[in-house]
Amino acid sequence: EQIYAGLTGLGLTYTPTFANFILFATPYPAVAVFQGLLRKGIIVRSADIFGLPRQIRVTIGTEQENQQFLAALAAVLEELKE
C-alpha cells in the first residue's frame, strides 16, 4: 500500500499485484529511469526487455526502503523532466 500510494502521488499508474514486486509505468523510457535510480543506489528492473519500454519493476521492501525508493524516484522523474 505504501508504494501504491507513493506511485499514485507521483501521478504514475501501476499493475496491482499479490507478488513481492510492483510493475509501474513512467512517462519516460524505462532505461532512463532505471539508470537514474541506479545512480542514486536504488536497483530496480527495467521491463523494456519484456517489450514494455516505459515500465519498471520494483521489489517491495521495508517501510524505510520503500521511502528511499519513492524519494529517489521522485528526484529522478524531476531530473528527467528538465
C-alpha positions in Angstrom: 0.0 0.0 0.0 2.9 2.4 0.8 4.3 2.0 -2.7 0.9 2.2 -4.4 0.2 5.4 -2.5 3.6 6.9 -3.4 3.2 6.0 -7.1 -0.3 7.4 -7.2 1.0 10.6 -5.6 3.6 10.9 -8.4 0.9 10.5 -11.0 2.1 7.1 -12.1 0.0 4.0 -12.8 0.8 0.5 -11.7 -0.4 -3.1 -12.0 -1.9 -4.3 -8.7 -0.1 -7.4 -7.5 -0.1 -10.2 -4.9 3.6 -10.8 -5.6 6.6 -9.2 -3.9 7.1 -6.7 -6.7 5.1 -4.0 -8.5 5.2 -3.1 -12.2 4.5 0.6 -12.9 4.6 2.9 -15.9 6.7 6.0 -16.2 6.4 8.9 -18.6 10.0 8.3 -19.7 11.9 5.4 -21.2 12.3 2.7 -18.6 16.1 2.5 -19.2 16.5 6.2 -18.4 14.5 5.8 -15.1 16.5 2.6 -14.3 19.8 4.4 -14.8 18.7 7.4 -12.8 17.7 5.2 -9.9 20.9 3.2 -10.1 22.9 6.4 -9.8 21.1 7.0 -6.5 21.8 3.5 -5.2 18.3 2.1 -6.0 18.2 -1.1 -8.0 15.1 -1.9 -10.0 14.4 -3.8 -13.2 13.6 -2.2 -16.5 10.8 -4.0 -18.2 11.8 -2.9 -21.7 13.4 -6.4 -22.2 9.8 -7.7 -22.0 8.5 -5.3 -24.6 7.4 -2.7 -22.1 9.5 0.3 -22.9 8.1 2.6 -20.1 7.6 0.1 -17.4 9.7 -0.6 -14.3 9.5 -3.5 -11.8 10.4 -2.8 -8.2 10.5 -5.2 -5.3 8.5 -4.3 -2.2 10.9 -3.7 0.7 10.7 -2.5 4.2 9.0 0.8 5.1 12.3 2.6 5.1 13.5 1.0 1.8 10.2 1.9 0.2 10.5 5.5 1.4 14.0 5.7 -0.1 12.8 4.3 -3.4 9.9 6.7 -3.6 12.1 9.7 -2.8 14.7 8.6 -5.3 12.0 8.0 -8.0 10.5 11.5 -7.4 14.0 13.0 -7.8 14.8 11.0 -11.0 11.4 11.9 -12.6 12.1 15.6 -11.8 15.6 15.4 -13.3 14.2 13.8 -16.5 11.5 16.4 -16.8 14.2 19.1 -17.2 
